[in-house]
Every structure is written in structure tokens, then in C-alpha cells.
Amino acid sequence: MTLTFTFDPVVDPALRDGIAELWTEVSNAGGAVGFVPPVTRDVIRPELVKHLAAMAEGRHRLLVGHDERGGVAAAAFLALNTHRLQTHWVWAYTVMVSPALQGRGAGRELMAALADAARSLEDIEAIRLSCRGGLGLEHFYAACGYKEVGRVPDAIRVAPGDDRDDITMLLPLH
């Protein structure tokens, strides 16, 4: 399946709802996108509103991938740094692919499109992201060209007695 990616799309109610639905699906499938299942769209919505507000303020940028039917099948946010010594790199947040597409190359397509989007930004030299340990995500990101540059043991508490490492990955863009 090939996705059609749009960087900085116009966010209308259909796109907003599509992202909320994707985020809910990914979370409920066990995806490491800030929630622990089960969740509903109502639980996701306040976090999505924070991302949308950051977009309106010019602090976040959105990349969305649509499937052949026009549905939201992938999404990721790029967060610009406001600290004057760190404006040469961006953070990738809430990287999501529909569970129905996982294992079919859609994740690699999303990460390649995200790198292209970051390259289109003036003076951006790298993308950093953080991922939850225990799921093998660092291996996926490494296969997409990212390098592990830091790890904080047991920094993410998924549930009592279930602590995971917080892994920082870096993709130089040059």
C-alpha cells in the first residue's frame, strides 16, 4: 500500500477526527503513543487539542498520510525548538501508522516522508525522537536510519511494576 503524504495540511473537522480515530486505534492496539489501552477518542482529544494549538502557534508541524480511500492512515508531528541554541533540530512526536498497515512498509514510508518534511524546513539538520523500550521500536527506527543516542532506564511507567526505558534516537539530515 502506498500512502499519500501531506505536510502542513489544512486541519478541518474531518482531518481532526481522522487523527483522533487513528490515535485511538494505535493506542488500543498497544502502540506507544502516550496512552495505555483501553482509551476512547474522548481520552485522546485533549492531547490532540494541545498538538493543534501548538500548530496554530507555529510550534508544531503536521505530516499526515492518507490511504487510497482518503482516510487518515498515518501521522506524525514535528516540534520546532524555541531555545536559541537548539533551533537546528526538531523533535518527532506521536508517530503513528494504522495497525492494519503495520508490517507492510507504511511505517518506513512515514519515516521517509517525515525526514523529507524536516529537510524542507530552513536550517534543520536533524530529527530527534523518543521511544518506549520493551517493544523493539528502537530497532525499527534504526532501520530507518536513526541512531540511539541516549537511554534513561525505567523512565516510562506503563503500569505498576511495568517500567520501560525512554530511548532517544537521532537522524542527521545531511
Salt bridges, closest charged atoms under 4 A:
ASP8 OD2 - ARG61 NH2 2.38
ASP17 OD1 - ARG16 NH2 3.07
ASP17 OD1 - ARG41 NH2 3.50
ASP17 OD1 - ARG45 NH1 4.00
GLU21 OE1 - ARG41 NH1 3.57
GLU47 OE1 - LYS50 NZ 3.63
GLU57 OE1 - ARG59 NH2 2.67
ASP67 OD2 - ARG69 NH2 3.23
GLU68 OE2 - ARG69 NH1 3.43
ASP116 OD1 - ARG119 NH1 3.27
GLU138 OE2 - HIS139 NE2 3.84
GLU138 OE2 - ARG151 NH2 3.75
GLU148 OE2 - ARG151 NE 2.92
ASP162 OD1 - ARG164 NE 2.73
ASP163 OD1 - ARG157 NE 2.65
ASP165 OD2 - ARG151 NH1 2.95
